[in-house]
Amino acid sequence: MSRKGALLRGTAALFIAGVLIGLTAAPAAAWPGHGHPGHGHHDDPIVIAHRGASGYLPEHTLEAYQLAVEQGADVIEPDLVLTADGELLARHEPVLDETTDVADRPEFADRKTTKLVDGSPVTGFFADDFTLAELKTLRAEERLPDLRPGSAAHDGEFSLVTYDEVLDYVATLDRKVITYPEMKHPAYYEEQGLSIEDALADLLEERGLDRKRSPVWVQSFEYQSLLNIAERVDNRIGLNIDGQGEISDADLDEYASTLDTVSLNKNRIFPRDASGAIGEPTDVVDRAHDRGLDVHVWTFRAENTFLPANLRTGDDPAAWGDIEAEFALFYDLGVDAVFSDFPDLAIAARSAC
C-alpha cells in the first residue's frame, strides 16, 4: 500500500511542418515560475496540452503530443481507455467512432454494439472489444472537422498510441515534461470486472513512476476511482469537476484531505449568464488554495464556439476569438494550471501577463 493509501484508509503551421517532417525533442528549458510544477500558488501557471496540441493535429496521437512539446507545453494529457488485452490506449472515450476510421473498416463491422456507459446506452465500436494489434491498424481522425479543417487534413496519417508509448517518448526528451493521464469511465470498466486503476498502477509501478515526485499526475472525474488508485501509488492526484455552480467548503475540505488538486470546468470560476457571457468570478480558487489544493482549469480553445459570448469575434463558430483575454482573466486569479488545445497560445498569453 502506498503512503497516500495508508493516509486515505485512515481518513501552429510551422510547428505542424516540424511534426510531419519528424519532430525532435524540444531544447532544454526551465519550469515556469520558481521551480518544480504544481506546487506553490505564487508560481507561474503551468500549461497542460489538452490531448496534445489538439487544436492543430488529431488528438491523442504521438504527433499531437510531440507538437505540444515543441510548442513548449509543460504537461501533456493522455486520456486512457482499456483494450481487450488490457493495454492502456490514449483515446478520449471507450467509443472509437468519432476519432478513428473504424466505421470504414469492413473487417470490423461486426464489432459495433450497444453498451451502458455511465448508465446511458451508447452504440458504437468500443476499444475494449479490440486487441491492441487490431487497434494499431486503425488511423486517427479529427473529432471536430468542421471547426478544425487544418487538423482534419491529416486524417488517416497517424496511428493510435498506448500510454506506454507516450512514456517512452517523454523519456527521450532533454527537458522535464509531465504526463497527466486521465482514467476514463472507471465505473464502466468495473461493471465488466475490469480495473483501469490497477492497469495504470501496474504500469507506473513497473516503470518506477509511482512516487510523489514522479513526472506523472493522475486524474479522473470519478472520486472513488482516485481513492482506489491512491491505495497503490503516491503520485499527485486530482479530481475533475464539471458543470457550473458553487463548490461547498465541506466538499473542498474533503478533497483537501484526500487529493492534491481540483481540476475545474471554467464555468465553476467564471460562470456564464443566460447570454453565454461571463462577468465576475467566484471565490473558489482562493478557497481551494486556502486548503492547500492546486486549481487546474479546463478547457481553453480558440474557436468562437467555445468562448464566452463577450469574447467572441464575429459570427463564424470556427473563427478565433479573444482567447488571450480569457487566459488573462484566469491567470490574474492565480490558477495553477490551464488545459488548452492550443498550448502555444496559452504560453504566449502567460508571457504577456
Secondary structure by P-SEA (a helix, b strand, c coil): ccaaaaaaaaccaaaaaaaaacccccccccccccccccccccccbbbbcccccccccccccaaaaaaaaaacccbbbbbbbbcccccccccccccccccccccccccccccccccccccccccccccccccaaaaaabbbbbcccccccccccccccbbbbcaaaaaaaaaaccbbbbbbbbbcaaaaaaaacccaaaaaaaaaaaaccccccccbbbbcccaaaaaaaaaccccbbbbbbbccccccaaaaaaaaacccbbbbccccccccccccccccccaaaaaaaaabbbbbbccccccccccccccccccccccccaaaaaaaaaaaacccbbbbccaaaaaaaaaac
